Amino acid sequence: MSKIGKAFEKGKAFIPFITCGYPDLETTAAIILSMAANGADIIELGIPFSDPTAEGPIIQGANEKALKNGVTTDAIFDMVRSIRGKTDIPFVFMTYANVVYSYGAEKFISTCSDIGVDGLILPDLPFEEKDEFAPICRKYGVDLISLIAPTSSNRVAMIAKEAEGFIYIVSSLGVTGTRSVIDSDLKPIIRTVRENSQIPCAVGFGISTPAQAAEMASISDGAIVGSAIIKLIEKYGKDSPKYVGEYVKSMKDAII
């Protein structure tokens, strides 16, 4: 079992997301360590991209500001290297296929392995095209995380059978962002996943409150939160590690 899979053995997993380099990489590093200290089980590290098609306005804005500040993939790799000795929490990069292509897939994925990044999420990579990256990921021991959405319908079983690490269940149609109500019926999707895979699944997109996290974790193996955390960083800037840590603790406490 991979390190990501093992993170789910302790119970329901809380998986926070952060856009690397927003507001700066020094603050990003402090936030990551605060998340780890406050109960996060896996941390998603967003590598900024100029056209993040799966993201709503909150995370899009963080991407734009990070890129405007001159954040690069190499600088993010260096930041991860610098904090890897301080925490052994699993890290997953979330970015777009073009970022990996332009860097060089083998170079990118082998670097992930070298610096202790355990998984990769590429939301714009169709399941049918995953063999562009999957063999390289296997070669270097990096889990290529599959996404399943309400529109996946008859492809759910097929995706689940080949999944690695964990399966990212997209809670609703559209882009990321906080939602007052998550009204998709995910139970049939999760039931099909369970029938076809031993890999854990976690729900993301739209979760912002402890009650929502508890609800989603009750039908799956964990909850993923991004936009609500970026909102806190937007509000508190360089002081945000403390507030993000408190938020992560409240979410983790809600799903245990």
C-alpha positions in Angstrom: 0.0 0.0 0.0 1.2 3.5 -0.8 1.9 6.2 1.7 -1.3 7.9 0.6 -3.4 4.7 1.1 -1.9 4.3 4.6 -3.1 7.8 5.5 -6.7 6.5 5.4 -6.0 3.6 7.8 -6.3 5.9 10.9 -10.0 6.7 10.0 -11.6 9.4 8.0 -9.0 11.6 6.3 -9.1 15.4 6.1 -7.3 16.7 3.0 -6.7 20.5 2.8 -5.6 22.2 -0.4 -3.3 25.2 -0.8 -2.1 27.2 -3.8 1.7 27.3 -3.5 3.2 30.8 -3.6 0.0 32.6 -2.4 0.7 35.0 -0.9 4.4 33.9 -1.0 6.3 30.6 -0.7 7.5 31.4 2.8 3.9 31.7 4.1 2.9 28.6 2.1 5.6 26.6 3.9 4.4 27.9 7.3 0.8 27.1 6.4 1.7 23.5 5.3 3.4 22.8 8.6 0.5 24.3 10.5 -1.9 22.1 8.6 0.2 19.0 9.4 0.4 20.0 13.1 -3.4 20.4 13.3 -4.6 17.1 12.0 -4.4 17.1 8.2 -3.9 13.6 6.8 -2.8 14.5 3.3 -2.0 17.9 1.9 -2.8 18.9 -1.7 -0.2 21.4 -3.1 -1.5 23.4 -6.0 1.1 24.4 -8.6 -0.2 27.6 -10.2 -1.2 27.5 -13.8 -2.4 30.4 -16.1 -5.6 28.6 -17.1 -6.8 26.5 -14.2 -10.1 25.3 -15.8 -11.4 23.3 -12.9 -11.0 26.2 -10.4 -13.6 28.7 -9.4 -12.8 32.4 -8.9 -11.2 32.1 -5.5 -8.5 29.6 -6.4 -8.1 31.2 -9.9 -7.3 34.5 -8.2 -4.7 32.8 -6.0 -3.1 31.2 -9.1 -2.9 34.6 -10.8 -1.4 36.3 -7.8 1.2 33.6 -7.3 2.2 33.7 -10.9 2.4 37.5 -10.8 4.7 37.1 -7.9 7.1 35.0 -10.0 6.4 31.6 -8.5 7.8 28.8 -10.6 7.6 25.0 -10.5 11.3 24.8 -9.5 10.8 27.2 -6.7 7.9 25.1 -5.4 10.1 22.0 -5.6 12.7 23.8 -3.5 10.1 24.8 -0.9 8.9 21.2 -0.6 12.5 20.0 -0.2 13.1 22.5 2.5 10.1 21.4 4.6 10.2 17.6 3.9 12.5 17.0 6.9 9.9 18.7 9.2 6.9 16.6 8.4 6.3 13.1 6.8 2.6 13.9 5.9 1.8 12.7 2.4 1.9 15.5 -0.2 0.0 15.4 -3.5 0.6 18.0 -6.3 -2.5 19.3 -8.0 -1.8 21.0 -11.3 -2.6 20.7 -15.0 -1.2 18.5 -17.7 0.4 21.3 -19.5 2.5 22.2 -16.5 3.9 18.6 -16.5 4.3 18.5 -20.3 6.2 21.7 -20.4 8.5 20.8 -17.6 9.1 17.3 -19.1 6.9 14.5 -17.7 9.8 12.2 -16.6 11.8 15.0 -15.1 8.7 16.4 -13.3 7.6 13.0 -11.9 11.1 11.8 -11.0 11.6 15.1 -9.1 8.3 14.5 -7.2 9.7 11.2 -6.1 13.0 12.7 -5.1 11.5 15.5 -2.9 8.8 13.3 -1.3 5.7 14.1 -3.2 3.5 11.0 -3.1 0.8 11.7 -5.6 -0.3 13.8 -8.6 -3.8 15.1 -9.5 -4.3 16.4 -13.1 -8.0 17.5 -13.3 -7.8 18.1 -17.1 -6.4 14.7 -17.9 -9.1 12.4 -19.3 -9.1 8.9 -18.0 -8.6 7.6 -21.5 -5.4 9.6 -21.8 -3.8 8.8 -18.5 -1.3 6.4 -20.0 0.6 9.6 -21.0 1.7 9.8 -17.4 0.7 6.6 -15.5 3.7 4.4 -16.5 6.1 7.1 -15.5 4.2 7.6 -12.2 4.5 3.9 -11.5 8.1 3.9 -12.4 8.9 6.5 -9.7 6.3 5.4 -7.1 4.0 8.4 -7.5 0.3 7.7 -7.3 -1.7 9.2 -10.2 -4.9 10.2 -8.5 -8.1 9.6 -10.5 -11.2 11.9 -10.4 -14.8 10.7 -10.6 -17.6 13.2 -11.1 -21.4 13.0 -11.2 -21.1 13.0 -15.0 -18.7 9.9 -15.0 -21.8 7.6 -15.0 -20.9 4.3 -16.8 -17.2 5.1 -16.5 -17.1 5.0 -12.7 -16.4 1.2 -12.4 -13.7 1.4 -15.1 -11.9 4.4 -13.4 -12.2 2.8 -9.9 -10.7 -0.5 -11.0 -7.5 1.3 -12.2 -7.3 3.9 -9.4 -4.2 4.4 -7.3 -3.6 6.2 -3.9 -7.2 7.5 -3.4 -10.1 8.4 -5.6 -11.1 12.0 -5.8 -14.9 12.2 -5.9 -16.0 15.5 -7.3 -19.2 16.5 -5.3 -20.9 18.6 -7.9 -20.8 19.9 -11.5 -18.9 23.1 -12.3 -15.7 24.5 -10.8 -14.3 24.6 -7.3 -15.7 27.0 -4.7 -17.6 27.0 -1.4 -21.3 26.0 -1.6 -24.0 26.4 0.9 -25.5 23.1 0.0 -24.0 20.0 -1.7 -27.0 18.4 -3.4 -25.5 15.8 -5.6 -26.5 12.2 -4.7 -23.0 10.7 -4.4 -24.1 7.5 -2.7 -24.6 5.5 -6.0 -21.2 6.6 -7.3 -19.4 5.7 -4.0 -21.3 2.4 -3.9 -20.0 1.6 -7.4 -16.5 2.6 -6.4 -16.6 0.3 -3.4 -17.8 -2.6 -5.6 -14.8 -2.2 -7.9 -11.9 -1.0 -5.8 -10.3 -1.3 -2.4 -8.8 2.2 -2.9 -10.2 4.8 -0.5 -12.3 7.7 -1.9 -12.6 11.3 -0.6 -15.1 14.0 -1.6 -14.1 17.5 -2.7 -15.5 20.6 -4.4 -17.8 22.9 -2.4 -17.0 21.7 1.2 -16.4 24.6 3.6 -18.0 23.9 7.0 -17.4 21.2 9.6 -21.0 20.0 9.1 -20.5 19.6 5.3 -17.2 17.8 5.9 -18.8 15.4 8.4 -21.7 14.7 5.9 -19.3 13.9 3.0 -16.9 11.9 5.2 -19.9 9.9 6.5 -20.5 8.4 3.0 -16.9 8.3 1.9 -13.4 8.0 3.4 -12.6 11.6 3.7 -13.2 15.3 2.8 -11.1 17.7 0.7 -11.3 21.5 1.1 -9.6 24.2 -0.9 -11.5 27.4 -1.6 -12.4 28.0 2.1 -8.7 27.8 3.0 -7.7 30.2 0.2 -10.4 32.6 1.5 -8.7 32.5 4.9 -5.3 33.2 3.4 -6.8 36.1 1.4 -8.1 37.5 4.6 -5.1 37.0 6.9 -2.1 37.1 4.5 1.2 36.4 6.2 -0.7 35.8 9.5 -2.8 33.0 8.0 -0.8 29.9 9.2 -2.4 30.3 12.7 -6.0 30.7 11.3 -5.6 28.0 8.7 -4.3 25.6 11.4 -7.4 26.4 13.6 -9.7 25.8 10.7 -8.0 22.5 9.8 -8.4 21.3 13.4 -12.1 22.2 13.4 -12.6 20.2 10.2 -10.6 17.2 11.3 -12.4 17.1 14.6 -15.8 17.1 12.8 -15.0 14.0 10.7 -13.4 11.7 13.3 
